[in-house]
């Protein structure tokens, strides 16, 4: 940045003008041109409060107001003309490329007069919002900057914009140099060209996410847990509770971090360590049945639940280990088992002995997770965007007013119809459908989700604009793929939503319903049904 000498004249009314090339549109809070006196300053600032927008900067936002102008959209190589006018009556106006940017305003702190900048006590900054602003530097090319000690009119600003900057050709600059200066310039240009050629030959390094190792501090046994009362030194090692393999790694107490990581990884992944294999198969079981063999999937210790079928857990872990830790055979074996394929039929006699179905006398119906419900709605309606990978989609808008605020949006844009795994979530803009269906906060670990049944879930599924839109899109899909025949539409709807054909009784009832209601309403009712929402 550049800082001028103290200004020789005082400033009240003034105009700040600059031509700037802004290649980095993601930056925030950089000042183009500023005038400062003590802590007081006025500045043309980029994106300090709202992303991509120009704003009049001032100390603690005393004379700052967000303008209604658009976010900067010109190409990164474009030359942008900016002018900020401070009138004698306290009115502040910002111009971009000769035209008003937003609406002129008078801040409450102006009191009908602009801020005063005394002679010899004020100075100009180029490329910095104000002295001491760590994030106030502007990453840009400021081709020319001007400060006027009066308020320019809109016609004068327009004329200045159309006249452009005073460009001096390279030939004229060289002609103005002395002979020694020309030799120095030629030498520097040759050095620049050699450096540029060297840089072009260097391949850009790949981005790597890695640990930044540090030397660990010595670990002590703490007397009664008091960190101020260290006793014996403890060397790195595994859990002594695992009897099938030794937890003694024969490392010194000052062993480097990389060696500790290596031994820990080998100890965890060792075939002789039963814990990771048991934990993994329990989580797979939890995924398929809604409950794990151990109901506390992140706690296999004394504070956790005892396994309902300990021998089965051991057998599955051993089988998983012998298969080389391959997941597909484990999934196949569980899903082809009689236990998984049995009916969800309720039997009162069995329920009297085992109401929680811990002994797995039936396949207990369970509601789909919130994300699965959303994805299923998109899939059945035919609007699911199968795009994989890449950045998350943001189902909210962001606006800045001293802080960031988020507003949830619901749009049929295909980017917003991707699977829920690609959804970005923020605390202040939660999705009502997912939240009511027990979708946990992504910032917290949730090894086992709570599954509740509340009136809000029914209300959200009935009235959500997202669900209503999918109902309409599903009805359009039925008309397109099944034609005008109600029988064909019902058959296709059942296959899409339930994965089965309707019974004769269901066809009869549905035909009566369609006689009095629209196809959209029928789709809406199916998407709100228990069979659609529950795995049986």
Secondary structure, DSSP 4 states (H G I P E B T S, - for coil): -EEPPPPSS-BSSEEEEEEEE---TT--SEEEEEEEETTEEEEEEESSSSTT-EEEEEGGGTT-----PPPP-S-TT-EEEEEEEE-TTSEEEEEETTEE-S--EE-TTTTTSPPPB-TTT-EEEESBSSTT-TT-B--SEEEEEEEESS---HHHHHHHHHH------HHHHHHTS-HHHHHHHHHHHHHHHHHHHHHHHSPPPPP-------PPPPEEEEGGG-TTSEEEEE--B--TT-TTS--B----TT--HHHHHHHHHHHHH-TT-HHHHHHHHHHHHHHHHSS-SSS-TT--STTSPPPSSHHHHHHHHHHHHHTTT-HHHHHHHHHTSHHHHS-----HHHHHH-TT-TT-SS---EEPPHHHHHHHHHHHHT--B---SSSPEE-EEEEESSSEEEEE-----GGGGB-GGGEE--GGG--HHHHHTTPPPTTS--SS------HHHHHHHHH-HHHHHHHHHHHHHHHHHHTT-HHHHHHHHHHHHHSSPPPHHHHHHHHHHHHHS-HHHHHHHHHTSHHHHEE-
